Amino acid sequence: MADFDIDAVRREIAPSGTLISALNHGNVVLVRRGATDDSPTGVSVDLATALAESLSLPVRFRHYEKAGAVSGSAKTGDWDVCFLAVDPKRAEVISFSNPYVQIEGAFLVRRDAGASRVTDVERLRLRIGAVRGSAYELFLSRGGGAGELILFDSFPEALAAMDGGLLEGLAGVRQAMNIAARERSGFAVLNEPFMAIPQAVGVSADRTLAARYTAGFVQQKKSSGFVRESLMRSGHGDVVIPP
């Protein structure tokens, strides 16, 4: 990172003098809440802290319940860096680094619904819930494949609708779907993913110097083993790190 004017990067990436990091609590692979807002854990937290340290800046976390709320505030200045799935719509306002992890989008379906493969979900026109503005919702809304896709403002709302018999299943991050399946004997997660979800660090698209610095930082943290070690500490050592 020696090729950068660190003072210039610092001014552009964190105009307030503190690196404000947006955390998406809708993704259990990336972040978990701590006892206080200042003590979350996970690979997003570790990367945000390391990025701030590389610039000799303090870090502050801004917490969001879902990805759509993060991407929807990209132009407001409410945060300086974010940790989101790469998506063409989001890329209109956010400059993304190369992905630092890749997770799977999977369907959780009722066992008696008759679906054993991803294509069965569409063929049987199953009613599938998804969180509005999430990467997997954007993907399925663009390309189909989820039967009748029904959108909700939060994951708990979607779960409640499924538990109430209004849905045959859910779409989401595989790890979250696995947790839901363990708590519900009548449901199972399909082995076949419906999408790969690349997760990256993002900055506002108008901060071009910050974007270049962040991209180099992420590459460095991947190649050094930092990302793998962080995932191991948070219990997600099986998650794929893209080359």
C-alpha positions as a printed Julia matrix, in Angstrom:
243×3 Matrix{Float64}:
   0.0     0.0     0.0
   3.09    2.2    -0.18
   2.06    3.67   -3.54
  -0.75    5.7    -1.99
  -0.77    9.2    -0.52
  -2.2     8.07    2.82
  -3.23   11.58    3.86
  -5.27   11.94    0.66
  -6.86    8.51    1.13
  -7.67    9.36    4.73
  -9.4    12.61    3.76
 -11.49   10.96    1.05
 -12.48    7.7     2.74
 -13.32    9.21    6.14
 -14.18   12.92    5.88
 -15.25   13.02    9.53
 -11.89   11.74   10.75
 -13.44    8.46   11.91
 -13.94    5.45    9.62
 -17.67    4.73    9.86
 -18.29    1.1     8.97
 -21.74   -0.17    8.0
 -22.44   -3.67    9.35
 -25.2    -5.81    7.84
 -26.67   -8.0    10.57
 -28.77   -9.81    7.99
 -25.76  -12.01    7.19
 -24.68  -14.3    10.03
 -21.48  -15.3     8.22
 -20.1   -11.77    8.26
 -21.05  -10.29   11.61
 -22.54  -11.1    15.02
 -23.75   -8.63   17.61
 -21.74   -8.14   20.78
 -22.75   -7.06   24.27
 -22.69   -3.45   23.02
 -22.8    -1.71   19.63
 -19.04   -1.24   19.95
 -18.24   -4.94   20.38
 -19.56   -6.9    17.36
 -17.54   -9.81   15.99
 -16.96  -11.4    12.6
 -14.91  -11.01    9.47
 -16.55   -7.68    8.52
 -15.6    -6.27   11.91
 -12.04   -7.54   11.65
 -11.6    -6.07    8.17
 -13.09   -2.72    9.17
 -10.8    -2.52   12.19
  -7.73   -3.46   10.15
  -8.63   -0.96    7.41
  -8.92    1.82    9.99
  -5.59    0.8    11.55
  -3.9     0.87    8.14
  -4.94    4.52    7.86
  -4.3     5.41   11.53
  -7.99    6.21   11.97
 -10.46    5.35   14.72
 -13.37    3.12   13.65
 -17.04    3.37   14.51
 -19.74    0.87   13.6
 -23.16    1.71   12.22
 -25.58   -1.18   12.54
 -28.19   -2.22    9.97
 -30.69   -5.07   10.11
 -30.57   -5.85    6.38
 -28.44   -5.29    3.31
 -31.04   -3.17    1.53
 -30.84   -0.56    4.27
 -27.07   -0.34    3.79
 -27.14   -0.02    0.01
 -30.12    2.32    0.19
 -28.1     4.79    2.26
 -25.02    4.75    0.02
 -25.48    8.37   -1.07
 -26.32    9.81    2.34
 -22.85    9.85    3.86
 -24.08    7.8     6.81
 -21.19    5.37    6.4
 -17.74    5.3     4.79
 -17.26    1.58    4.09
 -19.7    -1.3     3.83
 -19.6    -5.09    3.57
 -22.15   -6.34    1.07
 -22.77   -8.85   -1.67
 -21.74   -7.58   -5.08
 -24.78   -6.83   -7.23
 -25.16   -4.85  -10.49
 -27.85   -2.6    -9.03
 -25.79   -1.79   -5.97
 -22.71   -1.18   -8.14
 -24.45    1.87   -9.61
 -23.76    3.72   -6.35
 -21.1     1.59   -4.62
 -17.56    0.75   -5.78
 -16.73   -2.8    -4.7
 -13.41   -4.49   -4.08
 -12.83   -8.0    -5.34
 -14.77  -10.46   -3.16
 -13.14  -11.58    0.07
 -15.58  -14.43    0.71
 -18.16  -16.3    -1.36
 -21.22  -17.85    0.23
 -24.19  -19.69   -1.2
 -27.81  -18.75   -1.64
 -29.99  -21.75   -0.78
 -33.67  -22.65   -0.57
 -35.26  -23.84    2.65
 -38.39  -25.8     1.67
 -41.14  -27.74    3.36
 -40.32  -31.45    3.15
 -43.74  -32.4     1.8
 -43.63  -29.73   -0.95
 -41.99  -32.18   -3.37
 -38.84  -30.18   -4.17
 -35.47  -31.94   -4.15
 -33.66  -29.74   -6.71
 -33.51  -26.02   -7.34
 -35.46  -26.38  -10.59
 -38.33  -28.01   -8.67
 -38.99  -24.75   -6.81
 -39.88  -23.02  -10.08
 -41.61  -26.04  -11.63
 -43.9   -26.48   -8.63
 -44.46  -22.73   -8.32
 -43.66  -22.82   -4.63
 -44.28  -19.71   -2.57
 -40.82  -18.58   -1.46
 -40.15  -15.73    0.95
 -37.13  -13.43    0.7
 -35.96  -10.24    2.38
 -36.53   -7.2     0.18
 -33.26   -5.67   -1.09
 -31.06   -8.66   -0.2
 -28.59   -9.97   -2.79
 -30.55  -13.18   -3.27
 -33.84  -11.28   -3.65
 -32.31   -9.02   -6.31
 -30.91  -12.08   -8.1
 -34.19  -14.02   -8.04
 -36.28  -10.99   -8.95
 -34.12  -10.4   -12.03
 -33.85  -13.96  -13.24
 -36.71  -15.91  -11.7
 -36.34  -19.42  -10.36
 -38.13  -19.04   -7.04
 -41.64  -19.99   -8.09
 -43.79  -17.26   -6.55
 -41.34  -14.9    -4.82
 -42.91  -13.04   -1.88
 -40.95  -10.16   -0.33
 -40.7    -9.2     3.32
 -39.09   -6.3     5.14
 -37.17   -8.56    7.53
 -36.08  -12.16    7.99
 -38.2   -12.63   11.16
 -41.29  -11.53    9.19
 -40.51  -14.06    6.45
 -39.95  -16.81    9.04
 -43.25  -15.99   10.74
 -45.1   -16.18    7.43
 -43.55  -19.56    6.69
 -44.34  -20.86   10.16
 -47.9   -19.64    9.68
 -48.33  -21.73    6.52
 -48.27  -18.81    4.07
 -45.06  -20.0     2.37
 -43.57  -23.27    1.2
 -40.07  -22.02    1.89
 -37.47  -19.28    2.09
 -34.49  -18.1     0.07
 -31.39  -16.93    1.88
 -27.8   -17.39    2.92
 -27.17  -21.12    3.4
 -25.93  -20.75    6.96
 -29.09  -18.9     8.01
 -31.26  -21.46    6.21
 -29.46  -24.27    8.04
 -30.21  -22.66   11.39
 -33.9   -22.3    10.49
 -34.05  -25.93    9.32
 -32.56  -27.24   12.57
 -35.38  -25.56   14.45
 -38.12  -26.94   12.17
 -38.43  -30.69   11.62
 -40.77  -30.27    8.66
 -38.26  -28.31    6.57
 -34.96  -29.02    4.83
 -32.32  -27.02    2.94
 -31.74  -28.05   -0.67
 -28.16  -29.22   -1.23
 -27.92  -27.45   -4.57
 -27.38  -23.67   -4.27
 -29.4   -21.34   -6.45
 -26.59  -18.76   -6.58
 -23.09  -17.91   -5.41
 -22.95  -14.71   -3.37
 -19.62  -12.83   -3.56
 -19.11  -10.53   -0.58
 -16.92   -7.46   -0.95
 -15.93   -4.22    0.73
 -17.59   -1.16   -0.76
 -17.26    2.61   -0.69
 -19.35    5.31   -2.29
 -18.83    5.29   -6.06
 -17.71    8.92   -6.05
 -14.71    8.14   -3.79
 -12.39    6.79   -6.46
  -9.12    7.02   -4.53
 -10.73    5.34   -1.52
 -12.04    2.59   -3.79
  -8.57    1.87   -5.19
  -7.02    1.81   -1.74
  -9.73   -0.46   -0.36
  -9.38   -2.87   -3.29
  -5.64   -3.2    -2.65
  -6.22   -3.6     1.07
  -8.69   -6.46    0.55
  -6.34   -8.26   -1.81
  -3.54   -7.96    0.73
  -5.71   -9.34    3.56
  -6.79  -12.29    1.43
  -3.28  -13.23    0.35
  -1.82  -12.86    3.86
  -4.27  -15.33    5.4
  -5.96  -12.63    7.5
  -9.43  -13.35    6.07
  -9.1   -17.12    6.56
  -7.96  -16.68   10.17
 -10.88  -14.35   10.88
 -13.38  -16.81    9.43
 -11.9   -19.6    11.53
 -12.26  -17.54   14.71
 -15.92  -16.83   13.97
 -16.73  -20.48   13.26
 -17.0   -20.14    9.48
 -13.8   -21.83    8.37
 -15.67  -23.69    5.61
 -16.57  -20.51    3.72
 -14.92  -20.13    0.31
 -12.36  -17.34   -0.21
 -12.28  -16.5    -3.95
  -8.8   -16.46   -5.54
